[in-house]
Amino acid sequence: MAAAAEAVGQMTGRSGGRRWPYGRVEIVGRSMEPALQAGDWWIVRWTARVAVGDIVVAQRPDRPGLLVVKRVAEHRPAGWWLVGDNAAYSDDSNVFGAVSHDAVLGVLRWRYRRGKVA
């Protein structure tokens, strides 16, 4: 089974370079199952403090413009090591390496709409 990159389907709460403290994201794909399901909508705290175990929205370092939702596994000298909960479907730091502090945009806080389970 091939791994697939996880992109944020829709992201709101950021406008014209100005960041609002909270936004929302829609989960796309299976890399974070079972914790997050495709179609789930989450409230994100932009520029929040990041800790090991948090689920974050980050810019993928090897594909500019692609956002990913991953769990913070550890801090390394080069930045945060991000992993998917479902390794069979996840392109994560094992593929693209550590993610710089600046590339971690926010932390998922609350799910407010559950995706439809197929």
N, C-alpha and C positions, 0 to 999 in steps of 0.2 A: 504494500500500500504506500503510495507516494505521499510525502509530506507536502502540505500546502501552507503558504504564508497567510497569516491572519491580518486582514485589513479592517479598519473601522469603516463601516458602511456609511454612516453619516455622523458628522460631528458638529455640534452647535455650541454657542457660548463664546466664540471668539469672533471679533469683528474688526476689520481694518487695522490689524496690528494691536488693537487694544483687547486685553483679556478681561473677561468677566470672571469672577471667582468660581462659578459653577457652570457646567455645560452638560451635554448629554452625548452619549455614544450608543450606536447600535452595534451589536456583536454580529460578526459575519464569520462563518466557518466553524470548525470543530476542534481547534487546537486547545481550547480551554475547558472542554467537557471533562468532568460533569459539573464543575462549578458555574460555568457560563454556557448558555445554549445559544445557537444561532437564532437571531431575532429578538433576543433580550435587549432591553434598553436600560442603560445605567446612567446615573448622575455621576459626574466626574468633578473632582475638586482640582482645578488647574493650579499648577505650581505648588502643590501641597508637598509637605515633607514626605520623603520616601523611606520606607523601612523594609527589611527583609520580610517576605511573606505578603506584601502588598501586591495588588493587581493594578498595573499601570498602563497608560497610553503612552507610547513612545514612537519616535521616528526611527525607522529601520535604517541603520547606518550605511548599509550597502545598496540601498534603493531609495534615493532622495524622494521625498513626497509620500512615501508609503508609511502609513501608521499601523502599528501593531498593538495588540492587547496581550500582555504577558504578566507572569508572576515574577517578582523579584526574588531570586534565589540567593544571591550574595553580592557583597561589594568587593570589587577587585581594584588594583591600582589604576586600571584603564577605565573603570566605571562600573555600572551595574550589570550583573549577569542575569539575563531574563530567560525564563523557560515557559513552555506551554505545559499545561497539566496533562494533556493527551499527546504523548510523545509521537505516536503513530501519525498524527496529523499536524505536527508543529515544526515550522522553521523558526528557530529561536537563536539564542546566543551560541548554541552549539554549531550553528551555520554561519551567523554574521558577527560573532564575537561580542565583547562587552559594549554596552551602550553608554555614551558619555552622560554626565549629569544634565547637561543642557538639552539633551535629546529626550529626556523623560519629561513629558508635558503635564501629566496629572495622574491622580490616583482615583480609581473607581471607589465610590462610597456606598451608593444604594441602587438596587435594582427597582425600577418602578413599573416595568412592564415585562412580563415573561413572554419569550418567543413561543411560537407554536411548535410542539413536538410532533415530528413526522411519524 
